[in-house]
Amino acid sequence: MQKRNIRFYLRIYKKILIQDIKSKMSYREDFIISMIGMVATSIAGAAAFWLVFQSFPSINGWNFYEMMFLYGFSLIAATPAQCFFDNNWNLRLQVYSGDFIKYCFRPINLFFYYMSEVFDIKGLGQFCFGIVAVVYAWIKLSLPFYWYTILLLLVAVFSASLFVIAILNLAASACFWIINSFFVLSLSNTLRDYAKYPITIFGSFLRTLFTFVIPIGFMAFYPSEIFLRPESVGWIVWITPVYGIMFFYISYKVWMKGAMSYNGTGS
């Protein structure tokens, strides 16, 4: 099979993306309702924090604005997974019905082909709210802003996004080996909710678990420390990009291993 380069895949993805957006925009009411729903969900999450802080001045030393920064950062970091890898949620249905077999016969990367089929544009709603939350918290906390801050923030978000995508990939790929795999996806989504909290509020066992086994601490907390608590930044924060790339690569290989071993429903 002819080897494909990155430019080849970018050209294909551009064409698929345009067609997918056109098809979604043909049902504008559905798009608008979905976007409103996504933004409303994000606002509800922020409102929950506000209600908590009406009774407590801080959570383990973290004030409302710091928590808002973490929450907004986690929404931004989750956007690439929401927009570009949302088809993972349909994987188990495709595998169980046998429809997944159609992806195995095209002369392009199977992972790319499957993920490129769906672009969840409503994920941009949570992205916008995340930006608003981060900017609001940044101003309220009077955080310093230098010429390199934007670059550092982009690297931090990119690194955090890799962990969100990787955990989604691993959870979705369970369907290749587990018949009733929805609980794995559901569990991963539940655990992702913990990303909006500082990892220091957990005990030592959970801190270790959420750092090295299920690394949700890298979805928001560790990258955000660079901006919120620069004096507390440890070595583990600086390896976040490398760790993120490695973890994403592992999730990709596991997903591909399951996909390449797929033989249909057998019926």
N, C-alpha and C positions, 0 to 999 in steps of 0.2 A: 504494500500500500504506500502511496506517495506520502512523504512527510510534509506536514503542513506547518507553516510558520505563523507567528502571532498576527501578522498583517492579514493573512487569509481569514483567520477567525474573527478579527475585528470587522472586516468587510461583511462577512456573513451575519454577524451579530447586529450590525447596523441595519441591515435589510429586515431581519426578523423583528427587531425592536420597532421599527417604523410600522410594519404591518400589524404588530400586536397592539400598539397604541391606537392605530386607526380603528381596529376592531372594537377596542374598549370605548373609544370616544363615540362610536356609533350608538352606544347606549349611555348617553350623557347623564340621564337621571340616576342610573345605577352607580356611575362613577362619582357623581356629586354626593350621593347618599353615603357611599363607602368612604369618601374622603372626610366628610363631616363626622362619620362614626369613628374614624381613626383619630381625628383631632379631639373629639369628645372624650375618647378613652384616655388620651394623653393628659387632657385637662383634669379628668377625674383622678388620675394618679397624683397630679400636683396638688389637687384639692385635699386628697387624703393626707399628704404631708402637712399641709396647712392646718388641718384639723388636729393632727397629733401635736403640733407645736403650739397649739392653743393651751395645752395642758402641761407640756414639758418644754423647758427652755432649750434643751439640747438632748441629743442622743449620744451618749458616751463621748461628750465633748464636741460633737458636730452640731452646728447651729442650722437653722432653717435654710439660709442661703447656701451654705455648703452642701446641704442635702439636695437642694434644687439644682446645684451645679452637677452633682453626681447623677441626678435623675435625667437632666437634659443631655448630659454626655452619653448616658446609656441609650437614650432614644436615638441620638445621632449615630452611635456605633452600631445599633441594630438595624439601621436603614438599609445598608447594602444587602444584608441577609433577607430582609423583607422584600426588597425590590427585585433582586437578581437571583435569589435562591429559594424563592417561595414555593417552587414546584416540588421541593422536598416533601411538602405536606401531602402531595398527591401520589408520592412514590409507592406507598404500600398498596393503594388502590390499583395502580397500574400493574404492580407485581402480582397481586392476587387474582386479577382478572385475566392476566396473560397479555395485556396490551403493551406491556413494557418490552416485549420481544421485538417490536418494530424498531426500537432504538438501536438494536444490536447489529443491524445490517447496513448501516450507513457508513461511508468511508471517511468519517470524521470522528473526533474524540467523543466518546459516548457521554461523558460527564458534561461536556460543553453543550452537546446537542440537546440533552434532556433539560438542563437548566435554562438554556436560552429560549425555550418554548414559552416560558411565562415571565412577564415583567409586571410586577405588582405596583402600578403607578401610585396607588393610594398610600404607599409607604412614605411618599414625599410629604404627606401631611404630618406624620410624626417627626420627620426630619425638620420641618419648619418650626414646629413647636419646640423641639429640642434646641434649635438655634436660639429661639427667643428665651428659653429657660436659662441657657448658659450665659447669654449676654446680660440678662437681668441679674443673675447671681454675680457675674463678674463685676458689674457696676456697683452693686450693693456691698460687695466684699472689698471694693477698692483695690482689686488685684492689679499689680503692675503690668504694663503692656509695653513690650519692646519690639524692635524690628523683626526679631526672630521668633516672636511668640506665635504668629500664625503658622509658620513652618513647623514648629514644635507641636502645635495643636493638631495639625494635619497628620503628622506622623503618629501621634497618640491615638487619634481616631481610627486611622488605618490599621494600626496594630490591634486595637480593641475589636474592630470589626472582624478581623481574622478569627478571633476566638469565638465570636457569636456564630459565624458561618461554620466553623469547624465543628462546634457542638451540635449544630443543626444537621450537618452532614452525617455525623456519627449516629445520631439518634434516628435519622431517616433510614440509614443503611441497615438498621437492625431488622428491617422487614425481609431482608434476603435470607435471614437465618431464623427469625422468630415469627411464628404465624400470627400471634396476637400482639403486634408491635406498637399499636397506637399508644399504649401506656408509656412507652419509652419516649416518644415524641412529646407527649403531654408532660412527663416528668421533666424533660429538658426545658420546656417552656416555663414550667413552674420555677425551676431552679434559676432560670434567667432573671426572674423577678428580684432575686436576691442581689443582683448586680447593682441595683440602685442604692444599696446600703453600704456603709463603710465596713470592710471586712473585720475591722478591729472590734466590732460589737459581738462577734462570735467567739466561742471558746477555742482553745488551741487546736483541738481535733478538727473542727470545722474550718478553721483558718488554713490548716495544712491541706485538707480535702479540697477547699475552694481555690487553692493556689497551685497544687501540683497534680491533682487527680481530675477534678472537674473545675477547670481554671476560670470560674466566673469572676474571680477577683480582678482579672485582667480586662474585663469588659467595661469597667468604669473606674473602679477604686484606684488601682495602681497607676494607671495613666494620669488620673486626675490629681494624684498626690503631687505631681510636678508643679501644678499651678496652685493648689490649695495649701499644701503643707511641704514646701520645698526643703524645709529644714529636716523633715522626716524621711526624705527619699532615700531608699536603700538600693543596694546593688540589683535587686530583683526587678526594680522599675526600669532600669536601663537596658535589661535584656529582653524587655517586652516585645520589641519588633522581631528579634531573632526567634524567641519562643513562639510568637504568633505564627510566623512563617512555617516553623517546624510543625506546630500543632495542626495548622491547616493542611500541610502536605500529608501528614499522617491520616487525617480524616479523608482526604482525597483518595489515598491509596486503599483505605478500608472500603470506601464507597465503590471504587472501581473493582476491587477484588470480589465484592458481592455481586456487582453487575455482570462481571465477566463469567461468573459461575452460574448465572441465571439460565435456566433451560426451559422456561415457560411453565405452564400449569400442569403439563403432563396429560392433559385430557384431549 
